[in-house]
Amino acid sequence: MTRKERFEAALRQEDVDRLPFWAKIFGASYKMLQPEPWRSMDELELADRLDLDHYAGGGVPVRCTNQRVRQHVEEADGRRVTRSETPDGTLTAASSWHPVEFPIKTREDILTARHLFEGNEWAVDEELVQRAHERLKQVGERGNVHTSAGISPLMELIQHYIGPETTYYFLQDHPDEMEELIAVMHAARLPV
């Protein structure tokens, strides 16, 4: 079986010649800590070397715009600060590999954050579609290529907007506001 055939057969719960194996080791934060030659290998070279039944990212061939929100991004000294100006106020986030300042800090920020999702408009981007086709050819029989609708609204709040501890406090302290925000985030992911 090719690696792609093995992966697809396993997903269909059919017999395979061996247990499919894929390791999530392709991020820059993992690779930069590895010795050579692993550090400088590209994703597919590394998958080939390890004989992984690869689950390759393919990107999403759409772009999102939101007329309600203007974003300003500043990058310096390995730190990225993003200010999102909405009709109800500005949300500020900072990251350095991982978030170091979450944009939603107060009850008012929960309400303001709705604008980040309510005004989203999605459009197919032909350049990204072409890149997706190229990615499929590049991966070929090495494995499968996937696109993603992103993580769930709750996980996105935990990872990117509020943080783990505060998300759970807000769910208890501001349940109506949080339920509304999660519903808006979910609706932004649904096909139109």
Contact map, one row per residue, 1 for C-alpha under 8 A:
111111000000000110000000000000000000000000000000000000000000000000000000000000000000000000000000000000000000000000000000000000000000000000000000000000000000000000000000000000000000000000000000
111111000000000000000000000000000000000000000000000000000000000000000000000000000000000000000000000000000000000000000000000000000000000000001100000000000000000000000000000000000000000000000000
111111100000000000010000000000000000000000000000000111000000000000000000000000000000000000000000000000000000000000000000000000000000000000001110000000000000000000000000000000000000000000000000
111111110000000000000000000000000000000000000000000011000000000000000000000000000000000000000000000000000000000000000000000000000000000000011111000000000000000000000000000000000000000000000000
111111111000000000000000000000000000000000000000000000000000000000000000000000000000000000000000000000000000000000000000000000000000000000001010000000000000000000000000000000000000000000000000
111111111100000111010000000000000000000000000000000010000000000000000000000000000000000000000000000000000000000000000000000000000000000000000000000000000000000000000000000000000000000000000000
001111111110000000010000000000000000000000000000000010000000000000000000000000000000000000000000000000000000000000000000000000000000000000000011000000000000000000000000000000000000000000000000
000111111111000000000000000000000000000000000000000000000000000000000000000000000000000000000000000000000000000000000000000000000000000000000001000000000000000000000000000000000000000000000000
000011111111111100000000000000000000000000000000000000000000000000000000000000000000000000000000000000000000000000000000000000000000000000000000000000000000000000000000000000000000000000000000
000001111111111100010000000000000000000000000000000000000000000000000000000000000000000000000000000000000000000000000000000000000000000000000000000000000000000000000000000000000000000000000000
000000111111110000000000000000000000000000000000000000000000000000000000000000000000000000000000000000000000000000000000000000000000000000000000000000000000000000000000000000000000000000000000
000000011111110000000000000000000000000000000000000000000000000000000000000000000000000000000000000000000000000000000000000000000000000000000000000000000000000000000000000000000000000000000000
000000001111111000000000000000000000000000000000000000000000000000000000000000000000000000000000000000000000000000000000000000000000000000000000000000000000000000000000000000000000000000000000
000000001111111100000000000000000000000000000000000000000000000000000000000000000000000000000000000000000000000000000000000000000000000000000000000000000000000000000000000000000000000000000000
000000001100111110000000000000000000000000000000000000000000000000000000000000000000000000000000000000000000000000000000000000000000000000000000000000000000000000000000000000000000000000000000
100001001100011111100000000000000000000000000000000000000000000000000000000000000000000000000000000000000000000000000000000000000000000000000000000000000000000000000000000000000000000000000000
100001000000001111100000000000000000000000000000000000000000000000000000000000000000000000000000000000000000000000000000000000000000000000000000000000000000000000000000000000000000000000000000
000001000000000111110000000000000000000000000000000000000000000000000000000000000000000000000000000000000000000000000000000000000000000000000000000000000000000000000000000000000000000000000000
000000000000000111111000000000000000000000000000000000000000000000000000000000000000000000000000000000000000000000000000000000000000000000000000000000000000000000000000000000000000000000000000
001001100100000001111100000000000000000000000000000110000000000000000000000000000000000000000000000000000000000000000000000000000000000000000000000000000000000000000000000000000000000000000000
000000000000000000111110000000000000000000000000000111000000000000000000000000000000000000000000000000000000000000000000000000000000000000000000000000000000000000000000000000000000000000000000
000000000000000000011111000000000000000000000000000111100000000000000000000000000000000000000000000000000000000000000000000000000000000000000000000000000000000000000000000000000000000000000000
000000000000000000001111100000000000000000000000000100000000000000000000000000000000000000000000000000000000000000000000000000000000000000000000000000000000000000000000000000000000000000000000
000000000000000000000111111000000000000000000000000000000000000000000000000000000000000000000000000000000000000000000000000000000000000000000000000000000000000000000000000000000000000000000000
000000000000000000000011111001100000000000000000000000000000000000000000000000000000000000000000000000000000000000000000000000000000000000000000000000000000000000000000000000000000000000000000
000000000000000000000001111101100000000000100000000000000000000000000000000000000000000000000000000000000000000000000000000000000000000000000000000000000000000000000000000000000000000000000000
000000000000000000000001111111100000000000000000000000000000000000000000000000000000000000000000000000000000000000000000000000000000000000000000000000000000000000000000000000000000000000000000
000000000000000000000000011111110000000000000000000000000000000000000000000000000000000000000000000000000000000000000000000000000000000000000000000000000000000000000000000000000000000000000000
000000000000000000000000001111111000000000000000000000000000000000000000000000000000000000000000000000000000000000000000000000000000000000000000000000000000000000000000000000000000000000000000
000000000000000000000000111111111100000000000000000000000000000000000000000000000000000000000000000000000000000000000000000000000000000000000000000000000000000000000000000000000000000000000000
000000000000000000000000111111111100011100000000000000000000000000000000000000000000000000000000000000000000000000000000000000000000000000000000000000000000000000000000000000000000000000000000
000000000000000000000000000111111100001000000000000000000000000000000000000000000000000000000000000000000000000000000000000000000000000000000000000000000000000000000000000000000000000000000000
000000000000000000000000000011111110001000000000000000000000000000000000000000000000000000000000000000000000000000000000000000000000000000000000000000000000000000000000000000000000000000000000
000000000000000000000000000001111111011000000000000000000000000000000000000000000000000000000000000000000000000000000000000000000000000000000000000000000000000000000000000000000000000000000000
000000000000000000000000000000001111111000000000000000000000000000000000000000000000000000000000000000000000000000000000000000000000000000000000000000000000000000000000000000000000000000000000
000000000000000000000000000000000111111100000000000000000000000000000000000000000000000000000000000000000000000000000000000000000000000000000000000000000000000000000000000000000000000000000000
000000000000000000000000000000000011111110000000000000000000000000000000000000000000000000000000000000000000000000000000000000000000000000000000000000000000000000000000000000000000000000000000
000000000000000000000000000000100111111110000100000000000000000000000000000000000000000000000000000000000000000000000000000000000000000000000000000000000000000000000000000000000000000000000000
000000000000000000000000000000111111111110000000000000000000000000000000000000000000000000000000000000000000000000000000000000000000000000000000000000000000000000000000000000000000000000000000
000000000000000000000000000000100001111111000000000000000000000000000000000000000000000000000000000000000000000000000000000000000000000000000000000000000000000000000000000000000000000000000000
000000000000000000000000000000000000111111101100000000000000000000000000000000000000000000000000000000000000000000000000000000000000000000000000000000000000000000000000000000000000000000000000
000000000000000000000000000000000000000111111100000000000000000000000000000000000000000000000000000000000000000000000000000000000000000000000000000000000000000000000000000000000000000000000000
000000000000000000000000010000000000000011111110000000000000000000000000000000000000000000000000000000000000000000000000000000000000000000000000000000000000000000000000000000000000000000000000
000000000000000000000000000000000000000001111111000000000000000000000000000000000000000000000000000000000000000000000000000000000000000000100000000000000000000000000000000000000000000000000000
000000000000000000000000000000000000000011111111100000000000000000000000000000000000000000000000000000000000000000000000000000000000000000000000000000000000000000000000000000000000000000000000
000000000000000000000000000000000000010011111111110000000000000000000000000000000000000000000000000000000000000000000000000000000000000000000000000000000000000000000000000000000000000000000000
000000000000000000000000000000000000000000111111111111000000000000000000000000000000000000000000000000000000000000000000000000000000000000000000000000000000000000000000000000000000000000000000
000000000000000000000000000000000000000000011111111100000000000000000000000000000000000000000000000000000000000000000000000000000000000000000100000000000000000000000000000000000000000000000000
000000000000000000000000000000000000000000001111111100000000000000000000000000000000000000000000000000000000000000000000000000000000000000000000000000000000000000000000000000000000000000000000
000000000000000000000000000000000000000000000111111100000000000000000000000000000000000000000000000000000000000000000000000000000000000000000000000000000000000000000000000000000000000000000000
000000000000000000000000000000000000000000000011111110000000000000000000000000000000000000000000000000000000000000000000000000000000000000000000000000000000000000000000000000000000000000000000
001000000000000000011110000000000000000000000011111111000000000000000000000000000000000000000000000000000000000000000000000000000000000000000100000000000000000000000000000000000000000000000000
001101100000000000011100000000000000000000000010001111100000000000000000000000000000000000000000000000000000000000000000000000000000000000000110000000000000000000000000000000000000000000000000
001100000000000000001100000000000000000000000010000111110000000000000000000000000000000000000000000000000000000000000000000000000000000000000111000000000000000000000000000000000000000000000000
000000000000000000000100000000000000000000000000000011111000000000000000000000000000000000000000000000000000000000000000000000000000000000000011110000000000000000000000000000000000000000000000
000000000000000000000000000000000000000000000000000001111100000000000000000000000000000000000000000000000000000000000000000000000000000000100011110000000000000000000000000000000000000000000000
000000000000000000000000000000000000000000000000000000111110000000000000000000000000000000000000000000000000000000000000000000000000000000000000111000000000000000000000000000000000000000000000
000000000000000000000000000000000000000000000000000000011111000000000000000000000000000000000000000000000000000000000000000000000001001100000000111000000000000000000000000000000000000000000000
000000000000000000000000000000000000000000000000000000001111100000000000000000000000000000000000000000000000000000000000000000010001000000000000011100000000000000000000000000000000000000000000
000000000000000000000000000000000000000000000000000000000111110000000000000000000000000000000000000000000000000000000000000000010001000000000000001110000000000000000000000000000000000000000000
000000000000000000000000000000000000000000000000000000000011111000000000000000000000000000000000000000000000000000000000000111111001000000000000000000000000000000000000000000000000000000000000
000000000000000000000000000000000000000000000000000000000001111100000000000000000000000000000000000000000000000000000000011110011000000000000000000000000000000000000000000000000000000000000000
000000000000000000000000000000000000000000000000000000000000111110000000000000000000000000000000000000000000000000000000011110000000000000000000000000000000000000000000000000000000000000000000
000000000000000000000000000000000000000000000000000000000000011111000000000000000000000000000000000000000000000000000001111000000000000000000000000000000000000000000000000000000000000000000000
000000000000000000000000000000000000000000000000000000000000001111100000000000000000000000000000000000000000000000000011110000000000000000000000000000000000000000000000000000000000000000000000
000000000000000000000000000000000000000000000000000000000000000111111000000000000000000000000000000000000000000000010011100000000000000000000000000000000000000000000000000000000000000000000000
000000000000000000000000000000000000000000000000000000000000000011111100000000000000000000000000000000000000000000000011000000000000000000000000000000000000000000000000000000000000000000000000
000000000000000000000000000000000000000000000000000000000000000001111100000000000000011000000000000000000000000000110010000000000000000000000000000000000000000000000000000000000000000000000000
000000000000000000000000000000000000000000000000000000000000000001111110000000000001111000000000000000000000000000110000000000000000000000000000000000000000000000000000000000000000000000000000
000000000000000000000000000000000000000000000000000000000000000000111111000000000001110000000000000000000000000000000000000000000000000000000000000000000000000000000000000000000000000000000000
000000000000000000000000000000000000000000000000000000000000000000001111100000000111100000000000000000000000000000000000000000000000000000000000000000000000000000000000000000000000000000000000
000000000000000000000000000000000000000000000000000000000000000000000111110000000111000000000000000000000000000000000000000000000000000000000000000000000000000000000000000000000000000000000000
000000000000000000000000000000000000000000000000000000000000000000000011111000011110000000000000000000000000000000000000000000000000000000000000000000000000000000000000000000000000000000000000
000000000000000000000000000000000000000000000000000000000000000000000001111100011100000000000000000000000000000000000000000000000000000000000000000000000000000000000000000000000000000000000000
000000000000000000000000000000000000000000000000000000000000000000000000111111111000000000000000000000000000000000000000000000000000000000000000000000000000000000000000000000000000000000000000
000000000000000000000000000000000000000000000000000000000000000000000000011111110000000000000000000000000000000000000000000000000000000000000000000000000000000000000000000000000000000000000000
000000000000000000000000000000000000000000000000000000000000000000000000001111100000000000000000000000000000000000000000000000000000000000000000000000000000000000000000000000000000000000000000
000000000000000000000000000000000000000000000000000000000000000000000000001111110000000000000001000000000000000000000000000000000000000000000000000000000000000000000000000000000000000000000000
000000000000000000000000000000000000000000000000000000000000000000000000001111111000000000000111000000000000000000000000000000000000000000000000000000000000000000000000000000000000000000000000
000000000000000000000000000000000000000000000000000000000000000000000000111101111100000000000111000000000000000000000000000000000000000000000000000000000000000000000000000000000000000000000000
000000000000000000000000000000000000000000000000000000000000000000000000111000111110000000011110000000000000000000000000000000000000000000000000000000000000000000000000000000000000000000000000
000000000000000000000000000000000000000000000000000000000000000000000011110000011111000000011100000000000000000000000000000000000000000000000000000000000000000000000000000000000000000000000000
000000000000000000000000000000000000000000000000000000000000000000000011100000001111100001111000000000000000000000000000000000000000000000000000000000000000000000000000000000000000000000000000
000000000000000000000000000000000000000000000000000000000000000000001111000000000111110001110000000000000000000000000000000000000000000000000000000000000000000000000000000000000000000000000000
000000000000000000000000000000000000000000000000000000000000000000001110000000000011111011100000000000000000000000000000000000000000000000000000000000000000000000000000000000000000000000000000
000000000000000000000000000000000000000000000000000000000000000000011100000000000001111111100000000000000000000100110000000000000000000000000000000000000000000000000000000000000000000000000000
000000000000000000000000000000000000000000000000000000000000000000011000000000000000111110000000000000000000000100100000000000000000000000000000000000000000000000000000000000000000000000000000
000000000000000000000000000000000000000000000000000000000000000000000000000000000000011111000000000000000000000100000000000000000000000000000000000000000000000000000000000000000000000000000000
000000000000000000000000000000000000000000000000000000000000000000000000000000000000111111100000000000000000000100000000000000000000000000000000000000000000000000000000000000000000000000000000
000000000000000000000000000000000000000000000000000000000000000000000000000000000011110111110000000000000000000100000000000000000000000000000000000000000000000000000000000000000000000000000000
000000000000000000000000000000000000000000000000000000000000000000000000000000000011110011111000000000110000100110000000000000000000000000000000000000000000000000000000000000000000000000000000
000000000000000000000000000000000000000000000000000000000000000000000000000000001111000001111100000011100000000000000000000000000000000000000000000000000000000000000000000000000000000000000000
000000000000000000000000000000000000000000000000000000000000000000000000000000001110000000111110001111100000000000000000000000000000000000000000000000000000000010000000000000000000000000000000
000000000000000000000000000000000000000000000000000000000000000000000000000000111100000000011111001111100000000000000000000000000000000000000000000000000000000000000000000000000000000000000000
000000000000000000000000000000000000000000000000000000000000000000000000000000111000000000001111111110000000000000000000000000000000000000000000000000000000000000000000000000000000000000000000
000000000000000000000000000000000000000000000000000000000000000000000000000001110000000000000111111100000000000000000000000000000000000000000000000000000000000000000000000000000000000000000000
000000000000000000000000000000000000000000000000000000000000000000000000000000000000000000000011111000000000000000000000000000000000000000000000000000000000000000000000000000000000000000000000
000000000000000000000000000000000000000000000000000000000000000000000000000000000000000000000011111100000000000000000000000000000000000000000000000000000000000000000000000000000000000000000000
000000000000000000000000000000000000000000000000000000000000000000000000000000000000000000001111111111000000000000000000000000000000000000000000000000000000001100000000000000000000000000000000
000000000000000000000000000000000000000000000000000000000000000000000000000000000000000000001111011111000000000000000000000000000000000000000000000000000000000000000000000000000000000000000000
000000000000000000000000000000000000000000000000000000000000000000000000000000000000000000011110001111100000000000000000000000000000000000000000000000000000000000000000000000000000000000000000
000000000000000000000000000000000000000000000000000000000000000000000000000000000000000000011100001111111000000000000000000000000000000000000000000000000000000111100000000000000000000000000000
000000000000000000000000000000000000000000000000000000000000000000000000000000000000000000111100000011111000100000000000000000000000000000000000000000000000000011000000000000000000000000000000
000000000000000000000000000000000000000000000000000000000000000000000000000000000000000000100000000001111100110010000000000000000000000000000000000000000000000011000000000000000000000000000000
000000000000000000000000000000000000000000000000000000000000000000000000000000000000000000000000000001111110110000000000000000000000000000000000000000000000000001000000000000000000000000000000
000000000000000000000000000000000000000000000000000000000000000000000000000000000000000000000000000000011111110000000000000000000000000000000000000000000000000000000000000000000000000000000000
000000000000000000000000000000000000000000000000000000000000000000000000000000000000000000000000000000001111111000000000000000000000000000000000000000000000000000000000010001001000000000000000
000000000000000000000000000000000000000000000000000000000000000000000000000000000000000000000000000000000111111100000000000000000000000000000000000000000000000000000000000000000000000000000000
000000000000000000000000000000000000000000000000000000000000000000000000000000000000000000100000000000111111111110000000000000000000000000000000000000000000000000000000000000000000000000000000
000000000000000000000000000000000000000000000000000000000000000000000000000000000000000000000000000000011111111111000000000000000000000000000000000000000000000000000000000000001100100000000000
000000000000000000000000000000000000000000000000000000000000000000000000000000000000000000000000000000000011111111000000000000000000000000000000000000000000000000000000000000001000100000000000
000000000000000000000000000000000000000000000000000000000000000000000000000000000000011111100000000000000001111111110000000000000000000000000000000000000000000000000000000000000000000000000000
000000000000000000000000000000000000000000000000000000000000000000000000000000000000000000100000000000010000111111111000000000000000000000000000000000000000000000000000000000000000100000000000
000000000000000000000000000000000000000000000000000000000000000000000000000000000000000000000000000000000000011111111100000000000000000000000000000000000000000000000000000000000000100110000000
000000000000000000000000000000000000000000000000000000000000000000011000000000000000011000000000000000000000000111111110000000000000000000000000000000000000000000000000000000000000000000000000
000000000000000000000000000000000000000000000000000000000000000001011000000000000000010000000000000000000000000111111111000000000000000000000000000000000000000000000000000000000000000000000000
000000000000000000000000000000000000000000000000000000000000000000000000000000000000000000000000000000000000000011111111000000000000000000000000000000000000000000000000000000000000000110010000
000000000000000000000000000000000000000000000000000000000000000000000000000000000000000000000000000000000000000001111111000000000000000000000000000000000000000000000000000000000000000110010000
000000000000000000000000000000000000000000000000000000000000000011110000000000000000000000000000000000000000000000111111100000000000000000000000000000000000000000000000000000000000000000000000
000000000000000000000000000000000000000000000000000000000000000111100000000000000000000000000000000000000000000000011111110000000000000000000000000000000000000000000000000000000000000000010000
000000000000000000000000000000000000000000000000000000000000000111000000000000000000000000000000000000000000000000000011111000000000000000000000000000000000000000000000000000000000000000000000
000000000000000000000000000000000000000000000000000000000000011110000000000000000000000000000000000000000000000000000001111100000000000000000000000000000000000000000000000000000000000000000000
000000000000000000000000000000000000000000000000000000000000011100000000000000000000000000000000000000000000000000000000111110000000000000000000000000000000000000000000000000000000000000000000
000000000000000000000000000000000000000000000000000000000000111000000000000000000000000000000000000000000000000000000000011111011000000000000000000000000000000000000000000000000000000000000000
000000000000000000000000000000000000000000000000000000000000111000000000000000000000000000000000000000000000000000000000001111111000000000000000000000000000000000000000000000000000000000000000
000000000000000000000000000000000000000000000000000000000000100000000000000000000000000000000000000000000000000000000000000111111100000000000000000000000000000000000000000000000000000000000000
000000000000000000000000000000000000000000000000000000000000100000000000000000000000000000000000000000000000000000000000000011111110000000000000000000000000000000000000000000000000000000000000
000000000000000000000000000000000000000000000000000000000011110000000000000000000000000000000000000000000000000000000000000111111111000000000000000000000000000000000000000000000000000000000000
000000000000000000000000000000000000000000000000000000000000110000000000000000000000000000000000000000000000000000000000000111111111100000000000000000000000000000000000000000000000000000000000
000000000000000000000000000000000000000000000000000000000000000000000000000000000000000000000000000000000000000000000000000001111111110000000000000000000000000000000000000000000000000000000000
000000000000000000000000000000000000000000000000000000000000000000000000000000000000000000000000000000000000000000000000000000111111111000000000000000000000000000000000000000000000000000000000
000000000000000000000000000000000000000000000000000000000111100000000000000000000000000000000000000000000000000000000000000000011111111100000000000000000000000000000000000000000000000000000000
000000000000000000000000000000000000000000000000000000000000000000000000000000000000000000000000000000000000000000000000000000001111111110000000000000000000000000000000000000000000000000000000
000000000000000000000000000000000000000000000000000000000000000000000000000000000000000000000000000000000000000000000000000000000111111111000000000000000000000000000000000000000000000000000000
000000000000000000000000000000000000000000000000000000000100000000000000000000000000000000000000000000000000000000000000000000000011111111100000100000000000000000000000000000000000000000000000
000000000000000000000000000000000000000000000000000000000100000000000000000000000000000000000000000000000000000000000000000000000001111111110000100000000000000000000000000000000000000000000000
000000000000000000000000000000000000000000000000000000000000000000000000000000000000000000000000000000000000000000000000000000000000111111110000000000000000000000000000000000000000000000000000
000000000000000000000000000000000000000000000000000000000000000000000000000000000000000000000000000000000000000000000000000000000000011111110000000000000000000000000000000000000000000000000000
000000000000000000000000000000000000000000010000000000010000000000000000000000000000000000000000000000000000000000000000000000000000001111111111100000000000000000000000000000000000000000000000
000100000000000000000000000000000000000000000000000000000000000000000000000000000000000000000000000000000000000000000000000000000000000111111111000000000000000000000000000000000000000000000000
011110000000000000000000000000000000000000000000000000000000000000000000000000000000000000000000000000000000000000000000000000000000000000111111000000000000000000000000000000000000000000000000
011100000000000000000000000000000000000000000001000111000000000000000000000000000000000000000000000000000000000000000000000000000000000000111111000000000000000000000000000000000000000000000000
001110100000000000000000000000000000000000000000000011110000000000000000000000000000000000000000000000000000000000000000000000000000000000111111100000000000000000000000000000000000000000000000
000100110000000000000000000000000000000000000000000001110000000000000000000000000000000000000000000000000000000000000000000000000000000000111111110000000000000000000000000000000000000000000000
000000000000000000000000000000000000000000000000000000111100000000000000000000000000000000000000000000000000000000000000000000000000001100100011111000000000000000000000000000000000000000000000
000000000000000000000000000000000000000000000000000000111110000000000000000000000000000000000000000000000000000000000000000000000000000000000001111100000000000000000000000000000000000000000000
000000000000000000000000000000000000000000000000000000001111000000000000000000000000000000000000000000000000000000000000000000000000000000000000111110000000000000000000000000000000000000000000
000000000000000000000000000000000000000000000000000000000011000000000000000000000000000000000000000000000000000000000000000000000000000000000000011111000000000000000000000000000000000000000000
000000000000000000000000000000000000000000000000000000000001000000000000000000000000000000000000000000000000000000000000000000000000000000000000001111100000000000000000000000000000000000001000
000000000000000000000000000000000000000000000000000000000000000000000000000000000000000000000000000000000000000000000000000000000000000000000000000111110000000000000000000000000000000000000000
000000000000000000000000000000000000000000000000000000000000000000000000000000000000000000000000000000000000000000000000000000000000000000000000000011111011000000000000000000000000000000000000
000000000000000000000000000000000000000000000000000000000000000000000000000000000000000000000000000000000000000000000000000000000000000000000000000001111111000000000000000000000000000001000000
000000000000000000000000000000000000000000000000000000000000000000000000000000000000000000000000000000000000000000000000000000000000000000000000000000111111100000000000000000000000010011000000
000000000000000000000000000000000000000000000000000000000000000000000000000000000000000000000000000000000000000000000000000000000000000000000000000000011111110000000000000000000000010000000000
000000000000000000000000000000000000000000000000000000000000000000000000000000000000000000000000000000000000000000000000000000000000000000000000000000111111111000000000000000000000000000000000
000000000000000000000000000000000000000000000000000000000000000000000000000000000000000000000000000000000000000000000000000000000000000000000000000000111111111110000000000000000000000000000000
000000000000000000000000000000000000000000000000000000000000000000000000000000000000000000000000000000000000000000000000000000000000000000000000000000001111111111100010000000000000000000000000
000000000000000000000000000000000000000000000000000000000000000000000000000000000000000000000000000000000000000000000000000000000000000000000000000000000111111111110010000000000000000000000000
000000000000000000000000000000000000000000000000000000000000000000000000000000000000000000000000001000000000000000000000000000000000000000000000000000000011111111110000000000000000000000000000
000000000000000000000000000000000000000000000000000000000000000000000000000000000000000000000000001001000000000000000000000000000000000000000000000000000001111111100000000000000000000000000000
000000000000000000000000000000000000000000000000000000000000000000000000000000000000000000001000000001110000000000000000000000000000000000000000000000000001111111100000000000000000000000000000
000000000000000000000000000000000000000000000000000000000000000000000000000000000000000000000000000001111000000000000000000000000000000000000000000000000000111111110110000000000000000000000000
000000000000000000000000000000000000000000000000000000000000000000000000000000000000000000000000000001000000000000000000000000000000000000000000000000000000111111111110000000000000000000000000
000000000000000000000000000000000000000000000000000000000000000000000000000000000000000000000000000000000000000000000000000000000000000000000000000000000000011001111111000000000000000000000000
000000000000000000000000000000000000000000000000000000000000000000000000000000000000000000000000000000000000000000000000000000000000000000000000000000000000000000111111100000000000000000000000
000000000000000000000000000000000000000000000000000000000000000000000000000000000000000000000000000000000000000000000000000000000000000000000000000000000000000001111111110000000000000000000000
000000000000000000000000000000000000000000000000000000000000000000000000000000000000000000000000000000000000000000000000000000000000000000000000000000000000110001111111111000000000000000000000
000000000000000000000000000000000000000000000000000000000000000000000000000000000000000000000000000000000000000000000000000000000000000000000000000000000000000000011111111100000000000000000000
000000000000000000000000000000000000000000000000000000000000000000000000000000000000000000000000000000000000000000000000000000000000000000000000000000000000000000001111111110000000000000000000
000000000000000000000000000000000000000000000000000000000000000000000000000000000000000000000000000000000010000000000000000000000000000000000000000000000000000000000111111111100100000000000000
000000000000000000000000000000000000000000000000000000000000000000000000000000000000000000000000000000000000000000000000000000000000000000000000000000000000000000000011111111100110000000000000
000000000000000000000000000000000000000000000000000000000000000000000000000000000000000000000000000000000000000000000000000000000000000000000000000000000000000000000001111111100000000000000000
000000000000000000000000000000000000000000000000000000000000000000000000000000000000000000000000000000000000000000000000000000000000000000000000000000000000000000000000111111100000000000000000
000000000000000000000000000000000000000000000000000000000000000000000000000000000000000000000000000000000010000000000000000000000000000000000000000000000000000000000000011111111100000000000000
000000000000000000000000000000000000000000000000000000000000000000000000000000000000000000000000000000000000000000000000000000000000000000000000000000000000000000000000011111111110000000000000
000000000000000000000000000000000000000000000000000000000000000000000000000000000000000000000000000000000000000000000000000000000000000000000000000000000000000000000000000001111111000000000000
000000000000000000000000000000000000000000000000000000000000000000000000000000000000000000000000000000000010011000000000000000000000000000000000000000000000000000000000000001111111100000000000
000000000000000000000000000000000000000000000000000000000000000000000000000000000000000000000000000000000000010000000000000000000000000000000000000000000000000000000000011001111111110000000000
000000000000000000000000000000000000000000000000000000000000000000000000000000000000000000000000000000000000000000000000000000000000000000000000000000000000000000000000001000111111111000000000
000000000000000000000000000000000000000000000000000000000000000000000000000000000000000000000000000000000000000000000000000000000000000000000000000000000000000000000000000000011111111100000000
000000000000000000000000000000000000000000000000000000000000000000000000000000000000000000000000000000000000011011000000000000000000000000000000000000000000000000000000000000001111111110000000
000000000000000000000000000000000000000000000000000000000000000000000000000000000000000000000000000000000000000000000000000000000000000000000000000000001100000000000000000000000111111111000000
000000000000000000000000000000000000000000000000000000000000000000000000000000000000000000000000000000000000000000000000000000000000000000000000000000000000000000000000000000000011111111100000
000000000000000000000000000000000000000000000000000000000000000000000000000000000000000000000000000000000000000001001100000000000000000000000000000000000000000000000000000000000001111111110000
000000000000000000000000000000000000000000000000000000000000000000000000000000000000000000000000000000000000000001001100000000000000000000000000000000001000000000000000000000000000111111111000
000000000000000000000000000000000000000000000000000000000000000000000000000000000000000000000000000000000000000000000000000000000000000000000000000000011000000000000000000000000000011111111100
000000000000000000000000000000000000000000000000000000000000000000000000000000000000000000000000000000000000000000000000000000000000000000000000000000000000000000000000000000000000001111111100
000000000000000000000000000000000000000000000000000000000000000000000000000000000000000000000000000000000000000000001101000000000000000000000000000000000000000000000000000000000000000111111100
000000000000000000000000000000000000000000000000000000000000000000000000000000000000000000000000000000000000000000000000000000000000000000000000000010000000000000000000000000000000000011111110
000000000000000000000000000000000000000000000000000000000000000000000000000000000000000000000000000000000000000000000000000000000000000000000000000000000000000000000000000000000000000001111111
000000000000000000000000000000000000000000000000000000000000000000000000000000000000000000000000000000000000000000000000000000000000000000000000000000000000000000000000000000000000000000001111
000000000000000000000000000000000000000000000000000000000000000000000000000000000000000000000000000000000000000000000000000000000000000000000000000000000000000000000000000000000000000000000111
